Amino acid sequence: MSVCDNYKSVEEKVIQACKRAGRDPSEVTLIAVSKTKPISMIEELLPLGVRDFGENKVQELTEKAEILSPEIRWHMIGHLQRNKVKYVVDKACLIHSVDSLRLAEEISKEAGKKNRTASVLLEVNVAGEESKFGIAPEEALPLAKEIAGLPHIQIKGLMTIAPYTEDPENNRNFFRDLRKLSVDIAQENIDNVTMNVLSMGMTGDYEVAIEEGATHVRVGTGIFGERNYSI
Ligand SMILES: *Cc1c(COP(=O)(O)O)cnc(C)c1O
């Protein structure tokens, strides 16, 4: 199967999941996670109208962004170090991985220098996995309130990386929890904080994530095939 065939098949499953959940497919953005994959594979998708791509490393994102069309919307989905913020803040349309006030301060500062306002999500470790980045669910509201006071950053919602599992049903409750958390935070009506984005679901579990309210799913392997980290 070609990258385009894979993409279309994932897109069809997105539509079916929306139908099951009584949702409009236009509410869900399918982000093609192109990390480790060559420019040529990204270019294959452009004629289909695909514009949302996800990367987890600053250097890879900026290199690809320099070469490819400025129409592409780059999503920074990986852990972000403060010293790399300046390279990515004007390249990424959305930073999915904010997990501390210090990182948010750096993003606000660098965005301000470039006369921009950065859009970000708070990354929540809903399953409490030791190995994962992200804040605990109970930290999300206090952190959102602190970040809301910064001038050049806007929180748009929440992101989570659910545990790896063979059976996506195992993650349904985690997605439900993230959704509930976003509703709770939205009810606080904090200035500069909206909760319209729920970034959750990857190749193994995006259909369940959509059934539970995902607005952005991040699919890599299902579109580009397995990643080879040994080369
Ligand atoms: C790699 C990655 C994905 C995509 O994972 P697949 O299982 O290949 O779909 C999604 N989100 C994040 C944060 C990632 O790092």
The ligand as an SDF file (V2000), in Angstrom:
LIG
                    3D

 15 15  0  0  0  0  0  0  0  0999 V2000
    5.1680    9.1070   17.2610 C   0  0  0  0  0  0  0  0  0  0  0  0
    4.0310    9.7940   17.8890 C   0  0  0  0  0  0  0  0  0  0  0  0
    2.7140    9.5840   17.4170 C   0  0  0  0  0  0  0  0  0  0  0  0
    2.3720    8.6230   16.3080 C   0  0  0  0  0  0  0  0  0  0  0  0
    2.5120    7.3100   16.7360 O   0  0  0  0  0  0  0  0  0  0  0  0
    1.9890    6.0730   15.8650 P   0  0  0  0  0  0  0  0  0  0  0  0
    1.7330    4.9990   16.8560 O   0  0  0  0  0  0  0  0  0  0  0  0
    3.0810    5.7400   14.9010 O   0  0  0  0  0  0  0  0  0  0  0  0
    0.7570    6.5010   15.1740 O   0  0  0  0  0  0  0  0  0  0  0  0
    1.6920   10.2890   18.0330 C   0  0  0  0  0  0  0  0  0  0  0  0
    1.9270   11.1530   19.0410 N   0  0  0  0  0  0  0  0  0  0  0  0
    3.1650   11.3800   19.5100 C   0  0  0  0  0  0  0  0  0  0  0  0
    3.3420   12.3500   20.6160 C   0  0  0  0  0  0  0  0  0  0  0  0
    4.2540   10.7100   18.9600 C   0  0  0  0  0  0  0  0  0  0  0  0
    5.4870   10.9510   19.4440 O   0  0  0  0  0  0  0  0  0  0  0  0
  1  2  1  0
  2  3  1  0
  2 14  2  0
  3  4  1  0
  3 10  2  0
  4  5  1  0
  5  6  1  0
  6  7  2  0
  6  8  1  0
  6  9  1  0
 10 11  1  0
 11 12  2  0
 12 13  1  0
 12 14  1  0
 14 15  1  0
M  END
$$$$
